Amino acid sequence: MAPRPLAVLRLLRVGTLFSPAADVVASACVLGLPWSADLVRAIGASVAVYAAGMVWNDIADRHVDAVRRPERPLPRGDVSLPFAVLLGIALLALAIGLSPCRGHHTLLAGLVLVYDFSNKHLGWLAAPLMGSLRALNLYTAAAIAPASAPGASTDLLLAAVCYGVYVMAVTVLGVFEDQPHVRPRAVAAVQTAPPLAALTALLAVQGGPWPAPALFALPALLFLRRNSRMRDWSPASMRRSMTWLLLGTMLFTAALALARDRVIEALGIVATIAPARWIARRISMT
């Protein structure tokens, strides 16, 4: 019996799939690449790798989820294990088949599997790999056009490194969520890293404070203000912070596009935040 569509969407964490697409769009903007068939294929490949990572994550964690997250599709029985395995294989094959830079997306696919089945179970050591995965995804445009301008390539590399720091901090927050006792100051300190890393990248790519860094600073300051007022970091409150930070990746990539005067792309990325948030209220992003 085929699983219900909603169960498959929950398995894919469909609300998160806007973010890897936005990464590739932003990387093309930073390098100054025009829209092309190769760029569209790279966007599709990155989304497929990310979706596959969500599926293989739940396959690898199905026994732990039966205790800690019984609401997920596999432990609930909404999706069968054979179906999930076939879907995970199909998504990885789709990603590599679509990609105009197959070596790049094959590397991403391999790192996803390492993370899901090995690295993430090593606690803190999971954070650098997850940060590297998202940094490499933001660097996708350099794999599409390796002969781009040196200055733009340097800017993209810096943005990717800062993005890696951003995602590392979110991953550490996920580690905190599963621990019985966490110092509130440690949780708050970790959450300062993503907005600061993003602002550092935007200042470098923009070459000044206006407009992208200044516009990004407003929601970043509101987020930091919220954190400073929190005294009790329960798993639920940390999960909410993770949701906001994951949505914040799209604000960051939109600001990167704006920093290169790609206003249409920036507005397009911003426009996806509302549906992503709407989906997040109904389908968990974590």
N, C-alpha and C positions, 0 to 999 in steps of 0.2 A: 504494500500500500504506500503510495507516494505521500511524503510529508506535506502538511499544509504550507501555502506560500509564506504565511506570517512566521512560521517556525524557521523556514530557511532564511528569511530576512533577519531574524534574531540571531541565527547562527553566524551570519555574515557581518553582524553589527553594522547594518546598512547605513546608519547615520554617520559613521566614521569615514565612509568611502569618498566623501567630498574632499577630505583633507589631502590624501595622496595625489589626487588630480590637481588640486591647487598648488601643491609643491612643484609639479612639473611645469605648470603654466608660469609660476613665479620665476623658476629657473630660466625659462626661455626669455622672459622679460628682462631679467638682469643681464643676460648675454646679448640681448637685442635681436633675438631670432624672430623671424616672421612666422605666422601661422602656416603650417604645411601638413601634408599627409603624414610625414614622419613624426611631427610633434603630436598629432592626434593619436597615432599608434602608440607613441611612448606614454601618453596619458592613460590610454586603455590598459597597457601592459602594467603600469605601476598600480592602477586600481585593482587589477586582477591578482597581482602579487600580494597586495595588502589584504584583499578579501580571502585569499588562500591562507594567509597567516592567521586570520581569525578562525577559520575552519580547523586548521591543524592545531591551533592553540587549544580548542575545545576537545579535540580528539586526544591530545596528550594529557589534558587535565581532567578527563571524564571521571576518574575515580575520586580525585580530590573534590571536584565540583559536586559530586553526589552528596558530599558532607557539607561543604562550605557554600556552594552556590547551586542548590538543587533546582532553582528556577530556570537554569540554562536548558536549551533544547535537548541535548544528549542525555543528561541524567533524568529529565522529565519523560523521556521516551517520545518526544515530539518528532525527533529525527533519529533514524537508525544509524548505527556505526558504519555499515557498508555504504549507505548513501553518503554520509559525511566524507568517507575516504575517497569515494569516486568523485565527489564534488571538489575536494581539495586537489586531487590529481588533475582534474579537468581545468581548474583555474590556473594552476602552474603551467600546464601545457599551453593554455590560451595566452598567458603572459609572454612566454618565450616565443610563441608563434607570431604574436602581434608585434613584438618589439623591433624597432629599427636599430637597436643597439643591444643585440642578444647577449653579448658577454656581460654587459652591465646588469641586465635584468636576471640573467642566470645567477650572477653573484648575489643579487638581492634575494632570489628564491632560495639559494643555498643557505644564506645567513638566517632567513626566516625559519627554516627547518631546524637549524642548529639552535636557534633561540627557543623554539617551541618545545623541542624534545630534550634539550640538555642544559643550555646556559641559564635559562630563567629559573631553574630549580637550584641555582647556586646563589640565590639571594642577591646581594649587592653587585655581584659580577654580571648580572643580567643588564644593569643599567647602561654600561658602556656599549654593549652590542646593540641594544635597542636604539640608543642615540646615534650610533654609526649607521644603522639601517635608514633612519629618517634623514640623516645628513646626506647619505648617498642618493636617496630619492630626490632631495632638493638639488643635487648636483647632476641630475639626469641630462639637462641640456648640454652640459659639457661632453657627455658621452655621445650625444646626437651630432654635435658640431665641435669636434676636438680642436679645430684650427681657429677658434674664435679669438677676439682681441685679448691680448695679455691682461690689460687693465680690468676688463669685464670679468675675465676668468678668475682673477685674484679676488675681486669683489664677491663673486659667487662662492669661491672656496671659503672665504671668511664667513659669509652668510650661512653656509652649510655647517661649518664648525659651531657657530653660535646656535644654530638650530639643533645640532646634536646635543649641546649642553642643555637646551630647553627640554628636549625629550628625555634625556637622562634624569632630569629632576622629576619629571612626571612619573617615570618608571620607579624611582625611589619612593615617591609618594604611594605608588601601588604596593610596594614592599611594606611600607608603614601600615597600610590598610589591613594587612594580614597578620600584624603583630599584636599581641594582647595588650602590651603597655608601651606607649611611645611618649616621649617628652614633648609637650605642646610647643616649646621653643624650637625644637628640631624640625617639627612639621612646618611651622611658620617660616623658618629659615630656608628650608628646601624650596618653598613656594615663591621665595623672592628671586630665585635664579632664572626661571623662564622669562618673566618680563624684562629683567635686566639684560639677559643675553640677547633677546630680540631687539631691544633698543640699541645695543652696541652694534649689531649687524646693520640696522636701519641707518644709523648715523654714518657708518662707513659707506654704505651703498649710495645714500643720498648725497653725501659730501657736505652735510650741514643739518641743522635741526628742522628745517621746513621743506615740504609739508609732511612727509611720511612719518618721521620720528615724533613730531609734535602731536599728530593725530592719533598715533598709536599710544602715546603716553597717557592720554586721558583714561581709556579703559584699564590700562595697566595700573595707574594710580588708584583707581576705584577698587580693583582687585586686591592690591596691597593694603589698602585701607580696611577692607573687609577682613583680611587675614589678621591685621593688628588688633582687631576687636574680638577675635575668637579666643575663648579660654578653654573650651572643651572640644578636642578634635576626635570625635567618634568616627568609626568606619564610614558611616553615612555622610558625615560632613566632609571627610577626605574624598569620598567618591564624588560628591558635588564639585569639589575643587578640581578634581581630575577632569570632570566633564567640561567645566569652564575653561580649563587650560587646553584641552583638546580642541574646543571650539576656537580658542585663542590662536591656535596654529593657523587658522584661516585668516584671522585678522592680520597676523604677521606676514603671511604670503601676499595678501592683498596690499599691504603697505610696501612690500618689496616691489611689487609691480608699479605702484604709484611712484616710488622713488625713481623709477626709470621712465616716468611720464607715460606709462601704459594705463591710462585712466579706464578704458573700456574693460580691460582684463581685471583691474583692481575692483571695479564695480561688479563685475561678473562673479568674482570670488566672494565679495561681501554679500551678494544676493543669495549665495548658497547657505549662509549662516542661519537664516530664518528656517528654511526647511530642515536643516541639520538639527537645529534646536527642537523643532516640532517633533521630529522623529525620536530625538533623545528622550523626550518626555514619555514616549511609548515603548521604545526599544532601547535597552541599556547600551551605553557606549563602552562599558568596561566589562 
